[in-house]
Amino acid sequence: MSTAKYTIIFIFLILIGLLLSQSMFIVNETEQVVITQFGKPVGQAITSPGIQFKVPFIQTTNYFDKRYLEWDGDPNQVPTKDKKFIYVDTYARWQITDPLQFFKRLTNERGAQSRLDDILDGETRDFIANHDLEEAIRSTNREPMVADSLGDGVGDKLRKIRVGREKIQQMIQESSNRQAQDLGIKVLDFRFKRINYISDVRKQVYERMKSERFRIADKFKSEGSGAASKINGEKERELKRIQSEAFRKAEEIKGQADAKAAAIYANAYNKNAQSRDLYSFMKSMETFENTFDGQTSVILSTKSDLYKYLKSY
């Protein structure tokens, strides 16, 4: 077989391979495909995984994700019904439910994200503006876990809400789906990621909270000081009572001891004359010792009881 023949066969095989590569395509489990011819969709969307075929070189495959997709909104400053300005940050999950309609209306995911920005941001602004701040941040009417221990209204009940955060989120999702029903997409979930006051209002709220906390702290300090003064007063009174009782008992004991000592002295004095003289002498000497020192001068009468012992000895 000549070289020219081999060359023709090789070129023919290359053309066959190129033709097959252009006519055959694979759809994965996470994908769905819309086939277009000269920019216009042909037939129905392909949503089942497997090997599929198209007209080579003329038809084009457009792949779209079948999974849940993410939408993340930009934080916006929104006024509530009660004229309070807040920042609202949101997110959502959406899915392409009709690839053919999606391609006709939005072309690709970038166009869908842009359209969702308009729908979800607009609905968020509308629903927040139609409800008070409490409705946007609270979900239930549960009782606040704050005890009214100060008796100054700290434990007052919160105002009842009629709608609540969960319901507002649900209403935004339902309204957005009504607007997106002809776009081939569906909003599966919508949530408020974060709600907060704008910076100026937030500073005022923080200052008011600090002022309230300081007021409560001062009240506790005042009550504590009063209780401490009362405790200290009771302590001082009890201490004086104990000291007085102890002094009384001590004096009683000393009196009993003195009486017993006097009885012993009297008994010893009355035993005989010699003992009495010795007792009188000893007591006189004790008197001298306790009364005089080396610098004391004294003049005694010759009739003095003290002088008689000096005279005798």
CYANA upper distance limits for C-alpha pairs under 8 A (distance plus 0.5 A):
  1 MET  CA      5 LYS  CA      7.14
  1 MET  CA      6 TYR  CA      7.91
  2 SER  CA      6 TYR  CA      7.22
  3 THR  CA      7 THR  CA      6.70
  4 ALA  CA      8 ILE  CA      6.77
  5 LYS  CA      9 ILE  CA      6.82
  6 TYR  CA     10 PHE  CA      6.60
  7 THR  CA     11 ILE  CA      6.66
  8 ILE  CA     12 PHE  CA      6.57
  9 ILE  CA     13 LEU  CA      6.69
 10 PHE  CA     14 ILE  CA      6.77
 11 ILE  CA     15 LEU  CA      6.75
 12 PHE  CA     16 ILE  CA      6.72
 13 LEU  CA     17 GLY  CA      6.65
 14 ILE  CA     18 LEU  CA      6.57
 15 LEU  CA     19 LEU  CA      6.47
 16 ILE  CA     20 LEU  CA      6.66
 17 GLY  CA     21 SER  CA      6.58
 18 LEU  CA     22 GLN  CA      6.68
 19 LEU  CA     23 SER  CA      6.66
 19 LEU  CA     56 PRO  CA      7.00
 20 LEU  CA     24 MET  CA      6.28
 20 LEU  CA     56 PRO  CA      8.41
 21 SER  CA     25 PHE  CA      7.94
 22 GLN  CA     54 LYS  CA      8.31
 22 GLN  CA     55 VAL  CA      8.19
 22 GLN  CA     56 PRO  CA      5.24
 22 GLN  CA     57 PHE  CA      6.91
 23 SER  CA     53 PHE  CA      5.79
 23 SER  CA     54 LYS  CA      5.33
 23 SER  CA     55 VAL  CA      6.00
 23 SER  CA     56 PRO  CA      4.99
 23 SER  CA     57 PHE  CA      8.34
 24 MET  CA     51 ILE  CA      7.45
 24 MET  CA     52 GLN  CA      6.29
 24 MET  CA     53 PHE  CA      4.97
 24 MET  CA     54 LYS  CA      6.87
 25 PHE  CA     51 ILE  CA      6.35
 25 PHE  CA     52 GLN  CA      5.87
 25 PHE  CA     53 PHE  CA      6.63
 25 PHE  CA     54 LYS  CA      8.37
 26 ILE  CA     49 PRO  CA      7.91
 26 ILE  CA     50 GLY  CA      6.17
 26 ILE  CA     51 ILE  CA      5.03
 26 ILE  CA     52 GLN  CA      6.52
 27 VAL  CA     31 GLU  CA      6.58
 27 VAL  CA     32 GLN  CA      7.24
 27 VAL  CA     33 VAL  CA      7.76
 27 VAL  CA     47 THR  CA      8.40
 27 VAL  CA     48 SER  CA      7.69
 27 VAL  CA     49 PRO  CA      5.26
 27 VAL  CA     50 GLY  CA      5.74
 27 VAL  CA     51 ILE  CA      6.85
 27 VAL  CA     52 GLN  CA      7.75
 28 ASN  CA     32 GLN  CA      8.28
 28 ASN  CA     49 PRO  CA      5.49
 28 ASN  CA     50 GLY  CA      7.12
 29 GLU  CA     48 SER  CA      7.79
 29 GLU  CA     49 PRO  CA      5.67
 29 GLU  CA     66 LYS  CA      8.50
 30 THR  CA     65 ASP  CA      6.56
 30 THR  CA     66 LYS  CA      5.60
 30 THR  CA     67 ARG  CA      6.61
 31 GLU  CA     47 THR  CA      7.52
 31 GLU  CA     49 PRO  CA      8.06
 31 GLU  CA     63 TYR  CA      6.93
 31 GLU  CA     64 PHE  CA      6.22
 31 GLU  CA     65 ASP  CA      5.39
 31 GLU  CA     66 LYS  CA      5.61
 31 GLU  CA     67 ARG  CA      8.40
 32 GLN  CA     45 ALA  CA      7.54
 32 GLN  CA     46 ILE  CA      6.11
 32 GLN  CA     47 THR  CA      5.03
 32 GLN  CA     48 SER  CA      7.78
 32 GLN  CA     49 PRO  CA      8.48
 32 GLN  CA     63 TYR  CA      6.31
 32 GLN  CA     64 PHE  CA      5.79
 32 GLN  CA     65 ASP  CA      6.87
 32 GLN  CA     66 LYS  CA      6.63
 32 GLN  CA     99 PRO  CA      7.60
 33 VAL  CA     45 ALA  CA      6.18
 33 VAL  CA     46 ILE  CA      5.51
 33 VAL  CA     47 THR  CA      7.04
 33 VAL  CA     61 THR  CA      6.84
 33 VAL  CA     62 ASN  CA      5.92
 33 VAL  CA     63 TYR  CA      5.13
 33 VAL  CA     64 PHE  CA      6.64
 33 VAL  CA     99 PRO  CA      7.80
 34 VAL  CA     41 PRO  CA      7.14
 34 VAL  CA     42 VAL  CA      8.10
 34 VAL  CA     44 GLN  CA      7.63
 34 VAL  CA     45 ALA  CA      5.24
 34 VAL  CA     46 ILE  CA      6.86
 34 VAL  CA     61 THR  CA      6.49
 34 VAL  CA     62 ASN  CA      5.64
 34 VAL  CA     63 TYR  CA      7.17
 34 VAL  CA     99 PRO  CA      7.25
 34 VAL  CA    100 LEU  CA      6.71
 34 VAL  CA    103 PHE  CA      8.14
 35 ILE  CA     41 PRO  CA      6.15
 35 ILE  CA     42 VAL  CA      6.08
 35 ILE  CA     43 GLY  CA      7.83
 35 ILE  CA     45 ALA  CA      7.67
 35 ILE  CA     54 LYS  CA      8.34
 35 ILE  CA     59 GLN  CA      6.97
 35 ILE  CA     60 THR  CA      6.11
 35 ILE  CA     61 THR  CA      5.21
 35 ILE  CA     62 ASN  CA      6.64
 36 THR  CA     40 LYS  CA      5.41
 36 THR  CA     41 PRO  CA      4.53
 36 THR  CA     42 VAL  CA      5.78
 36 THR  CA     59 GLN  CA      6.01
 36 THR  CA     60 THR  CA      5.72
 36 THR  CA     61 THR  CA      6.99
 36 THR  CA     62 ASN  CA      7.98
 37 GLN  CA     41 PRO  CA      6.75
 37 GLN  CA     42 VAL  CA      6.85
 37 GLN  CA     58 ILE  CA      6.54
 37 GLN  CA     59 GLN  CA      5.00
 37 GLN  CA     60 THR  CA      6.83
 38 PHE  CA     58 ILE  CA      7.51
 38 PHE  CA     59 GLN  CA      7.53
 41 PRO  CA    100 LEU  CA      7.97
 41 PRO  CA    104 LYS  CA      8.48
 44 GLN  CA    100 LEU  CA      7.38
 45 ALA  CA     99 PRO  CA      6.69
 45 ALA  CA    100 LEU  CA      6.17
 54 LYS  CA     59 GLN  CA      6.88
 55 VAL  CA     59 GLN  CA      5.96
 64 PHE  CA     96 ILE  CA      8.33
 64 PHE  CA     99 PRO  CA      7.60
 64 PHE  CA    108 ASN  CA      8.25
 65 ASP  CA     96 ILE  CA      7.80
 66 LYS  CA     95 GLN  CA      7.48
 66 LYS  CA     96 ILE  CA      6.92
 66 LYS  CA     97 THR  CA      8.43
 67 ARG  CA     95 GLN  CA      7.05
 67 ARG  CA     96 ILE  CA      8.50
 68 TYR  CA     93 ARG  CA      6.82
 68 TYR  CA     94 TRP  CA      6.19
 68 TYR  CA     95 GLN  CA      5.52
 69 LEU  CA     93 ARG  CA      6.08
 69 LEU  CA     94 TRP  CA      5.70
 69 LEU  CA     95 GLN  CA      6.31
 70 GLU  CA     91 TYR  CA      8.23
 70 GLU  CA     92 ALA  CA      6.75
 70 GLU  CA     93 ARG  CA      5.39
 70 GLU  CA     94 TRP  CA      6.95
 71 TRP  CA     91 TYR  CA      6.21
 71 TRP  CA     92 ALA  CA      5.56
 71 TRP  CA     93 ARG  CA      6.44
 71 TRP  CA     94 TRP  CA      7.79
 71 TRP  CA    113 GLN  CA      7.44
 71 TRP  CA    116 LEU  CA      8.29
 72 ASP  CA     90 THR  CA      6.97
 72 ASP  CA     91 TYR  CA      4.94
 72 ASP  CA     92 ALA  CA      6.92
 73 GLY  CA     89 ASP  CA      6.91
 73 GLY  CA     90 THR  CA      5.71
 73 GLY  CA     91 TYR  CA      6.03
 73 GLY  CA    117 ASP  CA      7.37
 73 GLY  CA    121 ASP  CA      7.67
 74 ASP  CA     89 ASP  CA      6.71
 74 ASP  CA     90 THR  CA      7.74
 75 PRO  CA     87 TYR  CA      6.63
 75 PRO  CA     88 VAL  CA      5.86
 75 PRO  CA     89 ASP  CA      4.79
 75 PRO  CA     90 THR  CA      7.67
 76 ASN  CA     87 TYR  CA      5.91
 76 ASN  CA     88 VAL  CA      5.96
 76 ASN  CA     89 ASP  CA      7.21
 77 GLN  CA     85 PHE  CA      7.05
 77 GLN  CA     86 ILE  CA      6.05
 77 GLN  CA     87 TYR  CA      5.01
 77 GLN  CA     88 VAL  CA      6.99
 77 GLN  CA    198 ILE  CA      7.93
 78 VAL  CA     85 PHE  CA      6.15
 78 VAL  CA     86 ILE  CA      5.97
 78 VAL  CA     87 TYR  CA      6.68
 78 VAL  CA     88 VAL  CA      7.41
 78 VAL  CA    125 ARG  CA      6.65
 78 VAL  CA    128 ILE  CA      7.67
 78 VAL  CA    129 ALA  CA      7.56
 79 PRO  CA     83 LYS  CA      6.20
 79 PRO  CA     84 LYS  CA      5.96
 79 PRO  CA     85 PHE  CA      4.84
 79 PRO  CA     86 ILE  CA      6.78
 79 PRO  CA    128 ILE  CA      7.76
 79 PRO  CA    129 ALA  CA      6.19
 80 THR  CA     84 LYS  CA      5.82
 80 THR  CA     85 PHE  CA      6.86
 80 THR  CA     86 ILE  CA      8.02
 80 THR  CA    128 ILE  CA      6.05
 80 THR  CA    129 ALA  CA      4.87
 80 THR  CA    130 ASN  CA      7.21
 80 THR  CA    131 HIS  CA      6.56
 80 THR  CA    132 ASP  CA      6.02
 80 THR  CA    133 LEU  CA      6.44
 81 LYS  CA    128 ILE  CA      7.80
 81 LYS  CA    129 ALA  CA      5.50
 81 LYS  CA    130 ASN  CA      5.74
 81 LYS  CA    131 HIS  CA      5.49
 81 LYS  CA    132 ASP  CA      5.33
 81 LYS  CA    133 LEU  CA      7.85
 82 ASP  CA    131 HIS  CA      8.12
 82 ASP  CA    132 ASP  CA      5.78
 82 ASP  CA    133 LEU  CA      7.43
 84 LYS  CA    133 LEU  CA      7.60
 84 LYS  CA    197 TYR  CA      8.48
 85 PHE  CA    197 TYR  CA      6.84
 85 PHE  CA    198 ILE  CA      6.78
 85 PHE  CA    201 VAL  CA      8.40
 86 ILE  CA    195 ILE  CA      7.25
 86 ILE  CA    196 ASN  CA      5.96
 86 ILE  CA    197 TYR  CA      4.78
 86 ILE  CA    198 ILE  CA      5.78
 87 TYR  CA    194 ARG  CA      8.34
 87 TYR  CA    195 ILE  CA      6.17
 87 TYR  CA    196 ASN  CA      5.74
 87 TYR  CA    197 TYR  CA      6.43
 87 TYR  CA    198 ILE  CA      6.51
 88 VAL  CA    192 PHE  CA      7.61
 88 VAL  CA    193 LYS  CA      8.23
 88 VAL  CA    194 ARG  CA      6.48
 88 VAL  CA    195 ILE  CA      5.26
 88 VAL  CA    196 ASN  CA      7.31
 89 ASP  CA    192 PHE  CA      6.57
 89 ASP  CA    193 LYS  CA      5.80
 89 ASP  CA    194 ARG  CA      5.51
 89 ASP  CA    195 ILE  CA      6.90
 90 THR  CA    190 PHE  CA      8.02
 90 THR  CA    191 ARG  CA      6.33
 90 THR  CA    192 PHE  CA      4.97
 90 THR  CA    193 LYS  CA      5.32
 90 THR  CA    194 ARG  CA      7.37
 91 TYR  CA    190 PHE  CA      6.57
 91 TYR  CA    191 ARG  CA      6.14
 91 TYR  CA    192 PHE  CA      7.07
 91 TYR  CA    193 LYS  CA      6.84
 92 ALA  CA    187 VAL  CA      7.63
 92 ALA  CA    188 LEU  CA      7.95
 92 ALA  CA    189 ASP  CA      5.88
 92 ALA  CA    190 PHE  CA      4.81
 92 ALA  CA    191 ARG  CA      6.72
 93 ARG  CA    187 VAL  CA      6.57
 93 ARG  CA    188 LEU  CA      5.96
 93 ARG  CA    189 ASP  CA      5.66
 93 ARG  CA    190 PHE  CA      7.15
 94 TRP  CA    185 ILE  CA      7.46
 94 TRP  CA    186 LYS  CA      6.06
 94 TRP  CA    187 VAL  CA      4.82
 94 TRP  CA    188 LEU  CA      5.61
 94 TRP  CA    189 ASP  CA      7.52
 95 GLN  CA    185 ILE  CA      6.11
 95 GLN  CA    186 LYS  CA      5.99
 95 GLN  CA    187 VAL  CA      7.17
 95 GLN  CA    188 LEU  CA      7.56
 96 ILE  CA    102 PHE  CA      7.56
 96 ILE  CA    184 GLY  CA      6.50
 96 ILE  CA    185 ILE  CA      4.93
 96 ILE  CA    186 LYS  CA      7.09
 97 THR  CA    184 GLY  CA      6.00
 97 THR  CA    185 ILE  CA      5.69
 97 THR  CA    186 LYS  CA      7.03
 98 ASP  CA    102 PHE  CA      6.46
 98 ASP  CA    183 LEU  CA      8.49
 98 ASP  CA    184 GLY  CA      4.85
 98 ASP  CA    185 ILE  CA      7.08
 99 PRO  CA    103 PHE  CA      6.53
 99 PRO  CA    184 GLY  CA      6.81
100 LEU  CA    104 LYS  CA      6.80
100 LEU  CA    184 GLY  CA      7.94
101 GLN  CA    105 ARG  CA      6.61
101 GLN  CA    182 ASP  CA      7.77
101 GLN  CA    183 LEU  CA      6.57
101 GLN  CA    184 GLY  CA      5.48
102 PHE  CA    106 LEU  CA      5.97
102 PHE  CA    107 THR  CA      6.93
102 PHE  CA    108 ASN  CA      8.15
102 PHE  CA    183 LEU  CA      5.85
102 PHE  CA    184 GLY  CA      4.96
102 PHE  CA    185 ILE  CA      7.29
103 PHE  CA    107 THR  CA      4.64
103 PHE  CA    108 ASN  CA      7.00
105 ARG  CA    183 LEU  CA      6.34
105 ARG  CA    184 GLY  CA      8.46
106 LEU  CA    111 GLY  CA      5.69
106 LEU  CA    112 ALA  CA      6.24
106 LEU  CA    183 LEU  CA      7.53
107 THR  CA    111 GLY  CA      7.02
107 THR  CA    112 ALA  CA      8.47
108 ASN  CA    112 ALA  CA      6.99
109 GLU  CA    113 GLN  CA      6.58
110 ARG  CA    114 SER  CA      6.82
111 GLY  CA    115 ARG  CA      6.71
112 ALA  CA    116 LEU  CA      6.55
113 GLN  CA    117 ASP  CA      6.66
114 SER  CA    118 ASP  CA      7.16
115 ARG  CA    119 ILE  CA      6.83
116 LEU  CA    120 LEU  CA      6.18
116 LEU  CA    121 ASP  CA      8.32
117 ASP  CA    121 ASP  CA      6.12
117 ASP  CA    122 GLY  CA      8.39
118 ASP  CA    122 GLY  CA      6.35
119 ILE  CA    123 GLU  CA      6.61
119 ILE  CA    176 SER  CA      6.61
119 ILE  CA    179 GLN  CA      7.89
120 LEU  CA    124 THR  CA      6.47
120 LEU  CA    172 ILE  CA      7.91
120 LEU  CA    176 SER  CA      6.78
121 ASP  CA    125 ARG  CA      6.71
122 GLY  CA    126 ASP  CA      6.74
123 GLU  CA    127 PHE  CA      6.61
123 GLU  CA    172 ILE  CA      6.37
123 GLU  CA    175 SER  CA      7.82
123 GLU  CA    176 SER  CA      7.42
124 THR  CA    128 ILE  CA      6.52
124 THR  CA    172 ILE  CA      6.90
125 ARG  CA    129 ALA  CA      6.51
126 ASP  CA    130 ASN  CA      6.85
127 PHE  CA    131 HIS  CA      7.06
127 PHE  CA    168 ILE  CA      7.48
127 PHE  CA    172 ILE  CA      7.58
128 ILE  CA    132 ASP  CA      8.02
128 ILE  CA    133 LEU  CA      8.48
128 ILE  CA    136 ALA  CA      7.35
131 HIS  CA    135 GLU  CA      6.66
131 HIS  CA    136 ALA  CA      7.54
132 ASP  CA    136 ALA  CA      7.30
133 LEU  CA    137 ILE  CA      6.98
134 GLU  CA    138 ARG  CA      6.28
134 GLU  CA    161 ILE  CA      7.52
134 GLU  CA    164 GLY  CA      8.00
135 GLU  CA    139 SER  CA      7.89
135 GLU  CA    161 ILE  CA      6.45
135 GLU  CA    162 ARG  CA      7.84
135 GLU  CA    163 VAL  CA      6.55
135 GLU  CA    164 GLY  CA      4.86
135 GLU  CA    165 ARG  CA      6.36
136 ALA  CA    164 GLY  CA      6.41
136 ALA  CA    165 ARG  CA      5.15
136 ALA  CA    168 ILE  CA      7.59
137 ILE  CA    164 GLY  CA      7.62
137 ILE  CA    165 ARG  CA      6.09
137 ILE  CA    195 ILE  CA      7.83
138 ARG  CA    161 ILE  CA      8.28
138 ARG  CA    164 GLY  CA      5.95
138 ARG  CA    165 ARG  CA      5.99
139 SER  CA    163 VAL  CA      8.33
139 SER  CA    164 GLY  CA      5.01
139 SER  CA    165 ARG  CA      5.40
139 SER  CA    166 GLU  CA      6.29
139 SER  CA    167 LYS  CA      8.38
140 THR  CA    161 ILE  CA      7.88
140 THR  CA    164 GLY  CA      7.19
141 ASN  CA    158 LEU  CA      8.36
141 ASN  CA    160 LYS  CA      6.48
141 ASN  CA    161 ILE  CA      7.00
143 GLU  CA    157 LYS  CA      7.35
143 GLU  CA    158 LEU  CA      7.93
144 PRO  CA    155 GLY  CA      8.17
144 PRO  CA    157 LYS  CA      7.30
144 PRO  CA    158 LEU  CA      7.54
146 VAL  CA    154 VAL  CA      7.82
146 VAL  CA    155 GLY  CA      5.84
147 ALA  CA    154 VAL  CA      7.89
147 ALA  CA    155 GLY  CA      5.73
148 ASP  CA    152 ASP  CA      7.73
148 ASP  CA    153 GLY  CA      6.97
148 ASP  CA    154 VAL  CA      5.95
148 ASP  CA    155 GLY  CA      4.61
148 ASP  CA    156 ASP  CA      7.85
149 SER  CA    154 VAL  CA      8.43
149 SER  CA    155 GLY  CA      8.24
150 LEU  CA    154 VAL  CA      7.63
150 LEU  CA    216 ILE  CA      8.38
163 VAL  CA    167 LYS  CA      6.33
163 VAL  CA    168 ILE  CA      7.38
164 GLY  CA    168 ILE  CA      6.83
165 ARG  CA    169 GLN  CA      6.75
166 GLU  CA    170 GLN  CA      6.77
167 LYS  CA    171 MET  CA      6.62
168 ILE  CA    172 ILE  CA      6.68
169 GLN  CA    173 GLN  CA      6.75
169 GLN  CA    190 PHE  CA      6.67
169 GLN  CA    191 ARG  CA      6.50
169 GLN  CA    192 PHE  CA      7.78
170 GLN  CA    174 GLU  CA      6.69
170 GLN  CA    190 PHE  CA      7.82
171 MET  CA    175 SER  CA      6.52
172 ILE  CA    176 SER  CA      6.51
172 ILE  CA    190 PHE  CA      8.05
173 GLN  CA    177 ASN  CA      6.70
173 GLN  CA    187 VAL  CA      7.03
173 GLN  CA    188 LEU  CA      8.31
173 GLN  CA    189 ASP  CA      7.32
173 GLN  CA    190 PHE  CA      6.35
174 GLU  CA    178 ARG  CA      6.89
175 SER  CA    179 GLN  CA      7.07
176 SER  CA    180 ALA  CA      6.67
176 SER  CA    187 VAL  CA      7.72
177 ASN  CA    181 GLN  CA      6.24
177 ASN  CA    186 LYS  CA      6.48
177 ASN  CA    187 VAL  CA      6.48
180 ALA  CA    184 GLY  CA      7.77
180 ALA  CA    185 ILE  CA      6.90
180 ALA  CA    186 LYS  CA      7.31
181 GLN  CA    185 ILE  CA      7.26
181 GLN  CA    186 LYS  CA      7.55
196 ASN  CA    202 ARG  CA      8.36
197 TYR  CA    201 VAL  CA      6.37
197 TYR  CA    202 ARG  CA      5.73
198 ILE  CA    202 ARG  CA      6.41
199 SER  CA    203 LYS  CA      6.73
200 ASP  CA    204 GLN  CA      7.09
201 VAL  CA    205 VAL  CA      6.69
202 ARG  CA    206 TYR  CA      6.64
203 LYS  CA    207 GLU  CA      6.67
204 GLN  CA    208 ARG  CA      6.67
205 VAL  CA    209 MET  CA      6.60
206 TYR  CA    210 LYS  CA      6.58
207 GLU  CA    211 SER  CA      6.57
208 ARG  CA    212 GLU  CA      6.64
209 MET  CA    213 ARG  CA      6.64
210 LYS  CA    214 PHE  CA      6.56
211 SER  CA    215 ARG  CA      6.64
212 GLU  CA    216 ILE  CA      6.77
213 ARG  CA    217 ALA  CA      6.55
214 PHE  CA    218 ASP  CA      6.53
215 ARG  CA    219 LYS  CA      6.75
216 ILE  CA    220 PHE  CA      6.77
217 ALA  CA    221 LYS  CA      6.61
218 ASP  CA    222 SER  CA      6.56
219 LYS  CA    223 GLU  CA      6.67
220 PHE  CA    224 GLY  CA      6.47
221 LYS  CA    225 SER  CA      6.54
222 SER  CA    226 GLY  CA      6.72
223 GLU  CA    227 ALA  CA      6.67
224 GLY  CA    228 ALA  CA      6.52
225 SER  CA    229 SER  CA      6.62
226 GLY  CA    230 LYS  CA      6.73
227 ALA  CA    231 ILE  CA      6.66
228 ALA  CA    232 ASN  CA      6.57
229 SER  CA    233 GLY  CA      6.55
230 LYS  CA    234 GLU  CA      6.73
231 ILE  CA    235 LYS  CA      6.59
232 ASN  CA    236 GLU  CA      6.66
233 GLY  CA    237 ARG  CA      6.66
234 GLU  CA    238 GLU  CA      6.52
235 LYS  CA    239 LEU  CA      6.51
236 GLU  CA    240 LYS  CA      6.67
237 ARG  CA    241 ARG  CA      6.70
238 GLU  CA    242 ILE  CA      6.66
239 LEU  CA    243 GLN  CA      6.62
240 LYS  CA    244 SER  CA      6.45
241 ARG  CA    245 GLU  CA      6.60
242 ILE  CA    246 ALA  CA      6.56
243 GLN  CA    247 PHE  CA      6.54
244 SER  CA    248 ARG  CA      6.63
245 GLU  CA    249 LYS  CA      6.75
246 ALA  CA    250 ALA  CA      6.56
247 PHE  CA    251 GLU  CA      6.59
248 ARG  CA    252 GLU  CA      6.69
249 LYS  CA    253 ILE  CA      6.65
250 ALA  CA    254 LYS  CA      6.61
251 GLU  CA    255 GLY  CA      6.46
252 GLU  CA    256 GLN  CA      6.62
253 ILE  CA    257 ALA  CA      6.60
254 LYS  CA    258 ASP  CA      6.55
255 GLY  CA    259 ALA  CA      6.56
256 GLN  CA    260 LYS  CA      6.61
257 ALA  CA    261 ALA  CA      6.55
258 ASP  CA    262 ALA  CA      6.51
259 ALA  CA    263 ALA  CA      6.61
260 LYS  CA    264 ILE  CA      6.74
261 ALA  CA    265 TYR  CA      6.62
262 ALA  CA    266 ALA  CA      6.47
263 ALA  CA    267 ASN  CA      6.50
264 ILE  CA    268 ALA  CA      6.63
265 TYR  CA    269 TYR  CA      6.51
266 ALA  CA    270 ASN  CA      6.58
267 ASN  CA    271 LYS  CA      7.00
268 ALA  CA    275 SER  CA      7.51
268 ALA  CA    276 ARG  CA      8.02
269 TYR  CA    273 ALA  CA      8.42
269 TYR  CA    275 SER  CA      6.52
269 TYR  CA    276 ARG  CA      5.11
269 TYR  CA    279 TYR  CA      6.97
270 ASN  CA    275 SER  CA      8.32
270 ASN  CA    276 ARG  CA      7.19
271 LYS  CA    275 SER  CA      7.22
271 LYS  CA    276 ARG  CA      8.03
272 ASN  CA    276 ARG  CA      6.73
273 ALA  CA    277 ASP  CA      6.62
274 GLN  CA    278 LEU  CA      6.68
275 SER  CA    279 TYR  CA      6.47
276 ARG  CA    280 SER  CA      6.54
277 ASP  CA    281 PHE  CA      6.57
278 LEU  CA    282 MET  CA      6.57
279 TYR  CA    283 LYS  CA      6.62
280 SER  CA    284 SER  CA      6.55
281 PHE  CA    285 MET  CA      6.69
281 PHE  CA    309 TYR  CA      7.62
282 MET  CA    286 GLU  CA      6.75
283 LYS  CA    287 THR  CA      6.70
284 SER  CA    288 PHE  CA      6.80
284 SER  CA    306 LEU  CA      6.84
285 MET  CA    289 GLU  CA      6.68
286 GLU  CA    290 ASN  CA      6.56
287 THR  CA    291 THR  CA      6.32
288 PHE  CA    292 PHE  CA      6.24
289 GLU  CA    293 ASP  CA      7.83
292 PHE  CA    296 THR  CA      6.14
300 LEU  CA    304 SER  CA      6.92
300 LEU  CA    306 LEU  CA      8.38
300 LEU  CA    307 TYR  CA      6.96
301 SER  CA    307 TYR  CA      7.53
302 THR  CA    307 TYR  CA      6.59
302 THR  CA    308 LYS  CA      7.64
303 LYS  CA    307 TYR  CA      7.55
303 LYS  CA    308 LYS  CA      7.70
304 SER  CA    308 LYS  CA      7.02
305 ASP  CA    309 TYR  CA      7.94
306 LEU  CA    310 LEU  CA      7.62
307 TYR  CA    311 LYS  CA      6.56
308 LYS  CA    312 SER  CA      6.51
309 TYR  CA    313 TYR  CA      6.61
